[in-house]
Amino acid sequence: MDLAGRVTQPAGSSALTIQMVGSGRPGTSTAGWEYDYHGNLAYEWPNGSGQVPALIGSVLRAKPHAEAPAGYVASFVAVKQV
């Protein structure tokens, strides 16, 4: 899938928000798929040790594909590889 989107930071906030659209690639098993993502940077514990940056949020199936209807929502976690 190809991802396109933006990262925003609301005025007066240190929180980052991501909004992305995942589109299936033509000629692959994901052709015709479309998913909308909304997430935030996970909280960084001030006294934490070894914490890896992560995005947490939800994803919406924006278009139906195969037998899967649009509208399904799930959670996601994306962790930075170190």
DSSP file (Angstrom, degrees, kcal/mol; ACC not computed):
  #  RESIDUE AA STRUCTURE BP1 BP2  ACC     N-H-->O    O-->H-N    N-H-->O    O-->H-N    TCO  KAPPA ALPHA  PHI   PSI    X-CA   Y-CA   Z-CA
    1    1 A M              0   0    0      0, 0.0     2,-0.4     0, 0.0    23,-0.2   0.000 360.0 360.0 360.0 147.4    0.0    0.0    0.0
    2    2 A D  E     -A   23   0A   0     21,-3.0    21,-2.9     2,-0.0     2,-0.4  -0.868 360.0-152.9-100.5 135.2    1.1    3.6   -0.6
    3    3 A L  E     +A   22   0A   0     -2,-0.4     2,-0.3    19,-0.2    19,-0.2  -0.894  18.1 169.8-112.1 137.5    0.6    6.0    2.2
    4    4 A A  E     +A   21   0A   0     17,-1.7    17,-2.8    -2,-0.4     2,-0.3  -0.993  24.1 103.6-141.7 141.4    0.1    9.8    1.9
    5    5 A G  E     -A   20   0A   0     -2,-0.3     2,-0.3    15,-0.2    15,-0.2  -0.946  50.1 -90.7 178.6-157.0   -0.8   12.2    4.6
    6    6 A R  E     -A   19   0A   0     13,-2.5    13,-2.3    -2,-0.3     2,-0.5  -0.978  13.0-137.3-148.0 157.4    0.2   14.9    6.9
    7    7 A V  E     -A   18   0A   0     -2,-0.3     2,-0.3    11,-0.2    11,-0.2  -0.973  28.9-176.2-114.7 130.3    1.5   15.5   10.5
    8    8 A T  E     -A   17   0A   0      9,-2.9     9,-2.8    -2,-0.5    -2,-0.0  -0.892  19.7-156.1-126.8 157.8    0.0   18.4   12.4
    9    9 A Q        -     0   0    0     -2,-0.3     7,-0.2     7,-0.2     3,-0.1  -0.927  26.0-129.4-132.7 108.0    0.5   20.0   15.7
   10   10 A P    >   -     0   0    0      0, 0.0     3,-1.9     0, 0.0     5,-0.1  -0.220  40.1 -88.5 -56.3 144.2   -2.4   21.9   17.2
   11   11 A A  T 3  S+     0   0    0      1,-0.3     3,-0.1     3,-0.1     0, 0.0  -0.266 112.9  13.0 -54.9 133.6   -1.6   25.5   18.4
   12   12 A G  T 3  S+     0   0    0      1,-0.2     2,-0.3    -3,-0.1    -1,-0.3   0.592 109.3 103.9  76.8  11.3   -0.5   25.5   22.0
   13   13 A S    <   -     0   0    0     -3,-1.9    -1,-0.2     2,-0.1     0, 0.0  -0.911  59.3-155.6-125.7 150.9    0.0   21.8   22.1
   14   14 A S        +     0   0    0     -2,-0.3     2,-0.2    -3,-0.1    -1,-0.1   0.452  66.3 109.9 -97.8  -3.0    3.1   19.5   22.0
   15   15 A A        -     0   0    0     -5,-0.1     2,-0.4    25,-0.0    -2,-0.1  -0.512  58.9-147.3 -75.3 137.0    1.0   16.6   20.7
   16   16 A L        -     0   0    0     -2,-0.2    25,-1.3    -7,-0.2     2,-0.4  -0.862  10.5-162.6-103.0 140.6    1.5   15.5   17.1
   17   17 A T  E     -AB   8  40A   0     -9,-2.8    -9,-2.9    -2,-0.4     2,-0.4  -0.970   1.5-157.8-122.1 137.4   -1.4   14.1   15.0
   18   18 A I  E     -AB   7  39A   0     21,-2.9    21,-2.2    -2,-0.4     2,-0.4  -0.924   8.2-175.2-114.5 142.6   -1.1   12.1   11.8
   19   19 A Q  E     +AB   6  38A   0    -13,-2.3   -13,-2.5    -2,-0.4     2,-0.3  -0.987  18.1 166.1-132.7 124.0   -3.7   11.7    9.1
   20   20 A M  E     -AB   5  37A   0     17,-1.9    17,-3.1    -2,-0.4     2,-0.5  -0.944  29.5-145.9-137.4 156.1   -3.0    9.3    6.3
   21   21 A V  E     -AB   4  36A   0    -17,-2.8   -17,-1.7    -2,-0.3     2,-0.6  -0.996  14.5-154.5-119.6 128.0   -4.7    7.5    3.4
   22   22 A G  E     -AB   3  35A   0     13,-3.3    13,-2.4    -2,-0.5     2,-0.4  -0.912  13.7-169.9-102.5 121.9   -3.4    4.1    2.4
   23   23 A S  E     -AB   2  34A   0    -21,-2.9   -21,-3.0    -2,-0.6    11,-0.2  -0.934  22.6-118.1-116.3 133.9   -4.1    3.2   -1.2
   24   24 A G        -     0   0    0      9,-2.4     8,-0.4    -2,-0.4     7,-0.2  -0.317  31.8-113.2 -66.0 149.9   -3.6   -0.2   -2.7
   25   25 A R    >   -     0   0    0      6,-0.1     3,-1.6     1,-0.1     6,-0.3  -0.703  29.7-111.5 -88.6 132.7   -1.1   -0.6   -5.5
   26   26 A P  T 3  S+     0   0    0      0, 0.0     3,-0.1     0, 0.0    -1,-0.1  -0.310 102.8  24.8 -57.5 142.4   -2.4   -1.5   -9.0
   27   27 A G  T 3  S+     0   0    0      1,-0.3     2,-0.2     2,-0.0    -2,-0.0   0.518 107.7  93.5  79.7   5.3   -1.4   -4.9  -10.1
   28   28 A T  S X  S-     0   0    0     -3,-1.6     3,-1.6     1,-0.0    -1,-0.3  -0.693  93.8 -97.7-119.5 176.4   -1.0   -6.2   -6.5
   29   29 A S  T 3  S+     0   0    0      1,-0.3    -5,-0.1    -2,-0.2    -2,-0.0   0.617 122.6  57.4 -69.4 -10.5   -3.4   -8.0   -4.1
   30   30 A T  T >  S+     0   0    0     -5,-0.3     3,-2.3    -7,-0.1    -1,-0.3   0.367  73.9 136.6 -99.3   4.3   -4.1   -4.6   -2.5
   31   31 A A  T <  S+     0   0    0     -3,-1.6    -6,-0.1    -6,-0.3     3,-0.1  -0.264  73.8  16.5 -54.7 131.8   -5.4   -3.0   -5.7
   32   32 A G  T 3  S+     0   0    0     -8,-0.4    -1,-0.3     1,-0.3     2,-0.1   0.308  94.1 130.5  88.3  -9.0   -8.5   -1.0   -5.1
   33   33 A W    <   -     0   0    0     -3,-2.3    -9,-2.4    -8,-0.1    -1,-0.3  -0.458  32.0-177.8 -75.5 150.0   -8.1   -0.9   -1.3
   34   34 A E  E     +B   23   0A   0     29,-0.4    28,-1.8   -11,-0.2    29,-1.3  -0.918   3.1 176.8-150.3 127.5   -8.4    2.4    0.6
   35   35 A Y  E     -BC  22  61A   0    -13,-2.4   -13,-3.3    -2,-0.3     2,-0.4  -0.979  18.6-145.2-130.0 141.0   -7.9    2.9    4.3
   36   36 A D  E     -BC  21  60A   0     24,-2.4    24,-2.8    -2,-0.4     2,-0.4  -0.912  17.6-162.4-107.2 131.9   -7.9    6.2    6.4
   37   37 A Y  E     +BC  20  59A   0    -17,-3.1   -17,-1.9    -2,-0.4     2,-0.4  -0.905  12.6 178.8-116.3 141.0   -5.6    6.4    9.4
   38   38 A H  E     +BC  19  58A   0     20,-2.3    20,-2.3    -2,-0.4     2,-0.3  -0.978  22.4 145.9-138.7 126.2   -5.7    8.9   12.3
   39   39 A G  E     -BC  18  57A   0    -21,-2.2   -21,-2.9    -2,-0.4     2,-0.3  -0.943  32.2-139.6-154.4 174.1   -3.1    8.7   15.1
   40   40 A N  E     -BC  17  56A   0     16,-2.7    16,-2.6    -2,-0.3     2,-0.3  -0.933  37.5 -93.2-135.8 156.7   -1.0   10.4   17.7
   41   41 A L  E     - C   0  55A   0    -25,-1.3    14,-0.2    -2,-0.3   -25,-0.1  -0.562  53.4-110.3 -67.7 131.3    2.5   10.1   19.0
   42   42 A A        -     0   0    0     12,-3.3    12,-0.2    -2,-0.3    -1,-0.1  -0.292  40.9 -88.7 -64.6 149.7    2.5    7.8   22.0
   43   43 A Y        -     0   0    0      1,-0.1     2,-0.6    10,-0.1    -1,-0.1  -0.312  36.5-139.3 -58.9 135.4    3.1    9.4   25.4
   44   44 A E        -     0   0    0     -3,-0.1    -1,-0.1     7,-0.0    -3,-0.0  -0.898  16.1-132.7-100.2 117.6    6.8    9.5   26.4
   45   45 A W    >   -     0   0    0     -2,-0.6     3,-1.6     1,-0.1     6,-0.1  -0.530   8.3-140.5 -71.1 127.1    7.3    8.7   30.0
   46   46 A P  T 3  S+     0   0    0      0, 0.0    -1,-0.1     0, 0.0    -2,-0.0   0.846 103.1  32.3 -58.5 -35.9    9.6   11.2   31.7
   47   47 A N  T 3  S+     0   0    0      2,-0.1    -2,-0.1    -3,-0.0     2,-0.0   0.176  94.4 129.2-106.0  16.4   11.4    8.6   33.7
   48   48 A G    <   -     0   0    0     -3,-1.6     2,-0.4     1,-0.0    -4,-0.0  -0.299  46.6-146.3 -72.8 156.9   11.0    5.8   31.2
   49   49 A S  S    S-     0   0    0      1,-0.1    -2,-0.1    -2,-0.0    -1,-0.0  -0.989  73.7  -0.9-126.8 126.0   13.9    3.7   30.0
   50   50 A G  S    S+     0   0    0     -2,-0.4     2,-0.2     1,-0.2    -1,-0.1   0.678  79.4 166.5  76.2  17.3   14.3    2.3   26.5
   51   51 A Q        -     0   0    0     -6,-0.1    -1,-0.2     1,-0.0    -7,-0.0  -0.468  24.1-149.4 -69.2 135.7   11.0    3.7   25.2
   52   52 A V        -     0   0    0     -2,-0.2    29,-0.0     1,-0.0    -1,-0.0  -0.892  26.2-103.7-104.8 133.4   10.8    3.5   21.4
   53   53 A P        +     0   0    0      0, 0.0    27,-2.6     0, 0.0     2,-0.3  -0.275  49.7 176.5 -55.6 138.6    8.8    6.2   19.6
   54   54 A A  E     - D   0  79A   0     25,-0.2   -12,-3.3   -12,-0.2     2,-0.4  -0.990  28.9-138.3-145.9 151.4    5.4    4.9   18.4
   55   55 A L  E     -CD  41  78A   0     23,-2.9    23,-2.6    -2,-0.3     2,-0.4  -0.917  22.3-171.8-105.9 138.0    2.2    6.1   16.7
   56   56 A I  E     +CD  40  77A   0    -16,-2.6   -16,-2.7    -2,-0.4     2,-0.3  -0.980  27.8 100.5-129.1 143.4   -1.1    4.9   18.1
   57   57 A G  E     -CD  39  76A   0     19,-2.0    19,-2.4    -2,-0.4     2,-0.3  -0.945  57.7 -70.2 177.8-156.2   -4.5    5.3   16.5
   58   58 A S  E     -CD  38  75A   0    -20,-2.3   -20,-2.3    -2,-0.3     2,-0.4  -0.914  26.5-150.6-131.7 158.1   -7.3    3.9   14.5
   59   59 A V  E     -CD  37  74A   0     15,-2.9    15,-2.2    -2,-0.3     2,-0.4  -0.983   6.2-154.9-132.0 139.6   -7.9    2.9   10.9
   60   60 A L  E     -CD  36  73A   0    -24,-2.8   -24,-2.4    -2,-0.4     2,-1.0  -0.949  21.3-128.1-116.5 129.8  -11.1    2.9    8.8
   61   61 A R  E     -C   35   0A   0     11,-2.8    10,-3.3    -2,-0.4   -26,-0.2  -0.692  30.0-175.8 -73.9 106.7  -11.7    0.7    5.8
   62   62 A A        +     0   0    0    -28,-1.8   -27,-0.2    -2,-1.0    -1,-0.2   0.775  64.0  31.2 -81.5 -28.2  -12.8    3.6    3.5
   63   63 A K  S    S-     0   0    0    -29,-1.3   -29,-0.4    -3,-0.1    -1,-0.1  -0.978  85.9-113.3-130.2 143.3  -13.7    1.4    0.4
   64   64 A P        -     0   0    0      0, 0.0     2,-0.3     0, 0.0     3,-0.1  -0.392  33.8-176.3 -69.3 152.2  -15.1   -2.1    0.3
   65   65 A H  B >   -E   68   0B   0      3,-2.2     3,-2.9    -2,-0.1   -33,-0.1  -0.979  53.0 -27.5-150.5 145.0  -12.9   -4.9   -1.2
   66   66 A A  T 3  S-     0   0    0     -2,-0.3     0, 0.0     1,-0.3     0, 0.0  -0.338 128.5 -26.9  50.8-124.7  -13.5   -8.6   -1.8
   67   67 A E  T 3  S+     0   0    0      2,-0.1    -1,-0.3    -3,-0.1     0, 0.0   0.327 115.7 106.4 -96.9   6.3  -16.1   -9.6    0.8
   68   68 A A  B <   -E   65   0B   0     -3,-2.9    -3,-2.2    -5,-0.0     2,-0.1  -0.779  62.6-143.8 -94.3 116.9  -15.1   -6.9    3.3
   69   69 A P    >   -     0   0    0      0, 0.0     3,-0.7     0, 0.0    -8,-0.1  -0.362  22.4-102.5 -75.7 157.2  -17.5   -3.9    3.5
   70   70 A A  T 3  S+     0   0    0      1,-0.2    -8,-0.2    -8,-0.1    -7,-0.0  -0.335  96.9  54.7 -67.8 158.1  -16.4   -0.3    4.1
   71   71 A G  T 3   +     0   0    0    -10,-3.3    -1,-0.2     1,-0.3     2,-0.1   0.223  64.9 138.8 103.7 -14.1  -16.7    1.2    7.5
   72   72 A Y    <   -     0   0    0     -3,-0.7   -11,-2.8   -11,-0.2     2,-0.4  -0.434  35.4-159.4 -66.5 137.4  -14.8   -1.4    9.6
   73   73 A V  E     +D   60   0A   0    -13,-0.2     2,-0.3    -2,-0.1   -13,-0.2  -0.953  15.6 168.0-122.4 138.9  -12.6    0.3   12.2
   74   74 A A  E     -D   59   0A   0    -15,-2.2   -15,-2.9    -2,-0.4     2,-0.2  -0.936  32.3-109.8-140.7 163.7   -9.5   -1.2   14.0
   75   75 A S  E     -D   58   0A   0     -2,-0.3     2,-0.3   -17,-0.2   -17,-0.3  -0.584  31.8-165.7 -88.6 156.6   -6.7    0.1   16.2
   76   76 A F  E     -D   57   0A   0    -19,-2.4   -19,-2.0    -2,-0.2     2,-0.4  -0.991  14.2-163.7-141.5 154.9   -3.1    0.3   15.0
   77   77 A V  E     -D   56   0A   0     -2,-0.3     2,-0.5   -21,-0.2   -21,-0.2  -0.994   6.5-168.9-133.1 128.1    0.3    0.7   16.6
   78   78 A A  E     -D   55   0A   0    -23,-2.6   -23,-2.9    -2,-0.4     2,-0.4  -0.984   9.9-164.1-119.1 122.5    3.3    1.7   14.5
   79   79 A V  E     -D   54   0A   0     -2,-0.5   -25,-0.2   -25,-0.2     2,-0.2  -0.890  22.7-116.0-113.4 134.5    6.7    1.5   16.2
   80   80 A K        -     0   0    0    -27,-2.6     2,-0.4    -2,-0.4    -2,-0.0  -0.472  30.2-127.7 -66.0 130.2   10.0    3.1   15.0
   81   81 A Q              0   0    0     -2,-0.2    -1,-0.1     1,-0.1     0, 0.0  -0.667 360.0 360.0 -79.3 131.5   12.6    0.4   14.1
   82   82 A V              0   0    0     -2,-0.4    -1,-0.1   -30,-0.0    -2,-0.0   0.377 360.0 360.0-118.7 360.0   15.8    1.0   15.9
